[in-house]
Amino acid sequence: MSIAYAPSHITGFFEICEHLDQRHMGSRGCGFTLQAGVTTEVTVAEGEGISVRINDVEMDAPTTRSVVRRLASGHFVEVRTKMDVPIGCGFGASGAGALSTALALNDALSLDLSYNGAAEIAHVAEIENKTGLGDVIAQTHGGMVIRKEPGAPGIGVVDRIPVSDVEINYVVLAPISTKDVLEDEGVKRQINQAGRAALKELLQRPTFQDFMRLSKRFAMETGLMSDVVADAIEAVESAGGTASMAMLGEVIFAIGGHDVLCGFGPIHTCKICHEGARLL
């Protein structure tokens, strides 16, 4: 038995980077990890089969199952995951689940994979199942991560924006299917054009304030921002805060604006996580 943790990850903007080799496929962009994350306990026994329970509910969890099949074939594996964030709402929950599972299995089975080696398995599982592109590499680093070049941990190139213990307020409205977006060629073209421009501009002045501004612009230019999200962002800005939309989810994240955000739904507050995924 082994236990591992991975932080959640919110992307503000991104560019989809295709590649025939799934290890090299991914995204460029920028986002940050949150202390609210995913803790996974794996138990390995004799036999064959996979059981995945998320918050005590048996789930399909295809990305996590892909990791188990790759690392623990010929065993019965029970995966018990506690998620502090919702699935499918732009928090990188699938990536965090896969990454924490890979790290825990590597330890439980004494597979002797390096940190990046285990994380690469999780990244490829995300690509295979179309549940994410750049969450895993960000979740291995923690903090405010700029994904400068795409790919799995050890292949992709990242930098970080130095930030203090910033408190993020967020309101979850609804999920958005990452798979549906990744399969829509028209939306992909809009995302890539806006994401490429945003990253180029951010690299000229990599600050938290510019990240927030560029994230909002990206959400507007891609057409992914709903009217409700736009209203919430305007309300936060009128109250002196800054806000944008998580990619990919109908989720408002903000600095400040707590009093006005409550009009859009239950507010959650969490600090940025400065550390990457790890064994517990």
ZAMARGU-4260 file (C-alpha; in steps of 0.2 Angstrom, whole numbers, plus 5000, padded with zeros to 4 digits):
<rodrens>
0) 5000/5000/5000 | 5006/5018/4996 | 4999/5035/4997 | 5003/5050/4985 | 4996/5068/4983
5) 4995/5079/4968 | 4989/5097/4968 | 4974/5103/4957 | 4979/5114/4942 | 4969/5129/4934
10) 4975/5134/4917 | 4971/5152/4912 | 4976/5150/4893 | 4984/5137/4882 | 4989/5132/4865
15) 4986/5114/4859 | 5002/5106/4853 | 4999/5090/4842 | 5012/5076/4840 | 5013/5058/4834
20) 5022/5054/4850 | 5011/5056/4865 | 5025/5060/4876 | 5029/5075/4866 | 5011/5080/4863
25) 5004/5093/4876 | 5001/5112/4877 | 5009/5128/4880 | 5001/5140/4892 | 5001/5146/4909
30) 4991/5141/4925 | 4994/5138/4944 | 4992/5124/4956 | 4981/5124/4971 | 4982/5116/4988
35) 4965/5109/4986 | 4971/5093/4977 | 4970/5074/4976 | 4976/5061/4988 | 4977/5043/4982
40) 4979/5027/4991 | 4983/5011/4981 | 4983/4994/4988 | 4990/4980/4977 | 4985/4961/4980
45) 4986/4945/4971 | 4974/4942/4956 | 4969/4953/4942 | 4957/4968/4941 | 4955/4986/4945
50) 4944/4995/4957 | 4944/5014/4957 | 4934/5024/4971 | 4933/5042/4971 | 4927/5050/4986
55) 4920/5033/4991 | 4910/5031/4975 | 4915/5017/4962 | 4920/5027/4946 | 4925/5022/4929
60) 4940/5035/4929 | 4948/5030/4912 | 4964/5040/4914 | 4968/5032/4931 | 4964/5015/4925
65) 4976/5018/4910 | 4989/5021/4923 | 4985/5005/4933 | 4985/4994/4917 | 5002/5001/4912
70) 5011/4999/4929 | 5002/4985/4938 | 4997/4972/4925 | 4994/4955/4933 | 4989/4962/4950
75) 4973/4967/4958 | 4974/4985/4962 | 4962/4995/4973 | 4963/5014/4970 | 4955/5025/4983
80) 4955/5043/4979 | 4950/5059/4989 | 4947/5074/4978 | 4945/5091/4985 | 4940/5098/4968
85) 4926/5093/4955 | 4929/5083/4940 | 4928/5090/4923 | 4928/5108/4928 | 4945/5114/4924
90) 4955/5109/4940 | 4966/5096/4932 | 4957/5082/4942 | 4960/5068/4930 | 4979/5073/4929
95) 4980/5074/4947 | 4972/5057/4950 | 4983/5049/4937 | 4999/5057/4943 | 4996/5052/4961
100) 4991/5035/4956 | 5007/5033/4946 | 5018/5039/4960 | 5009/5028/4973 | 5010/5012/4962
105) 5029/5015/4958 | 5032/5015/4977 | 5020/5001/4981 | 5027/4989/4968 | 5045/4995/4969
110) 5045/4999/4951 | 5061/5010/4952 | 5054/5023/4940 | 5061/5040/4942 | 5049/5054/4947
115) 5048/5060/4929 | 5047/5042/4923 | 5031/5039/4933 | 5024/5056/4929 | 5026/5052/4910
120) 5015/5037/4912 | 5001/5049/4919 | 5004/5062/4905 | 5002/5049/4892 | 4986/5042/4900
125) 4979/5060/4899 | 4983/5061/4881 | 4976/5044/4877 | 4959/5048/4885 | 4958/5066/4880
130) 4956/5072/4898 | 4970/5085/4898 | 4986/5091/4889 | 4997/5101/4901 | 4990/5097/4919
135) 5003/5084/4924 | 5019/5093/4920 | 5012/5108/4930 | 5007/5097/4944 | 5024/5090/4946
140) 5032/5107/4948 | 5018/5117/4958 | 5016/5136/4959 | 5013/5147/4945 | 5019/5137/4930
145) 5022/5143/4912 | 5022/5129/4900 | 5035/5135/4887 | 5036/5119/4877 | 5024/5104/4876
150) 5027/5087/4882 | 5028/5075/4897 | 5038/5079/4913 | 5056/5077/4907 | 5052/5082/4890
155) 5041/5098/4891 | 5050/5115/4896 | 5042/5125/4910 | 5046/5141/4920 | 5038/5148/4935
160) 5031/5166/4940 | 5036/5169/4958 | 5021/5172/4968 | 5017/5173/4987 | 5003/5163/4996
165) 4990/5171/4985 | 4972/5166/4990 | 4961/5161/4975 | 4942/5163/4976 | 4932/5152/4964
170) 4914/5147/4960 | 4910/5132/4950 | 4895/5133/4938 | 4897/5118/4927 | 4909/5106/4919
175) 4915/5107/4901 | 4920/5092/4891 | 4939/5093/4887 | 4937/5079/4875 | 4923/5088/4865
180) 4934/5104/4864 | 4949/5094/4858 | 4939/5086/4844 | 4931/5102/4838 | 4943/5109/4824
185) 4935/5126/4824 | 4937/5129/4842 | 4955/5122/4842 | 4960/5135/4829 | 4953/5149/4840
190) 4961/5142/4855 | 4978/5140/4847 | 4978/5158/4839 | 4973/5166/4856 | 4984/5155/4866
195) 4999/5158/4856 | 4997/5177/4857 | 4994/5176/4876 | 5010/5166/4879 | 5020/5177/4869
200) 5014/5193/4878 | 5016/5185/4895 | 5034/5180/4892 | 5038/5198/4889 | 5032/5203/4907
205) 5028/5187/4917 | 5018/5193/4931 | 5003/5187/4940 | 4993/5203/4935 | 4997/5200/4917
210) 4992/5182/4918 | 4975/5187/4925 | 4973/5200/4911 | 4978/5188/4897 | 4967/5174/4904
215) 4952/5185/4903 | 4956/5190/4885 | 4959/5172/4880 | 4942/5166/4887 | 4933/5180/4877
220) 4943/5178/4861 | 4940/5159/4860 | 4921/5161/4864 | 4922/5149/4878 | 4916/5162/4891
225) 4898/5161/4894 | 4887/5176/4898 | 4886/5171/4917 | 4905/5170/4918 | 4907/5187/4909
230) 4894/5195/4922 | 4904/5187/4937 | 4921/5194/4930 | 4913/5211/4928 | 4906/5211/4945
235) 4923/5206/4953 | 4932/5220/4943 | 4919/5233/4948 | 4923/5228/4966 | 4941/5231/4964
240) 4947/5213/4960 | 4953/5203/4945 | 4945/5187/4938 | 4945/5175/4924 | 4938/5158/4919
245) 4946/5141/4921 | 4951/5131/4906 | 4942/5120/4903 | 4927/5122/4915 | 4913/5135/4918
250) 4922/5141/4934 | 4926/5159/4939 | 4943/5161/4948 | 4947/5178/4956 | 4958/5188/4967
255) 4946/5198/4978 | 4928/5201/4975 | 4922/5189/4988 | 4907/5199/4992 | 4900/5200/4974
260) 4905/5182/4969 | 4893/5175/4982 | 4879/5180/4971 | 4885/5167/4958 | 4886/5152/4969
265) 4895/5144/4983 | 4912/5152/4985 | 4928/5141/4989 | 4944/5149/4994 | 4961/5141/4992
270) 4979/5146/4992 | 4991/5143/4978 | 5002/5127/4981 | 5020/5130/4979 | 5025/5111/4979
275) 5023/5097/4966 | 5015/5080/4968 | 5023/5069/4981 | 5022/5053/4991 | 5014/5055/5008
</rodrens>
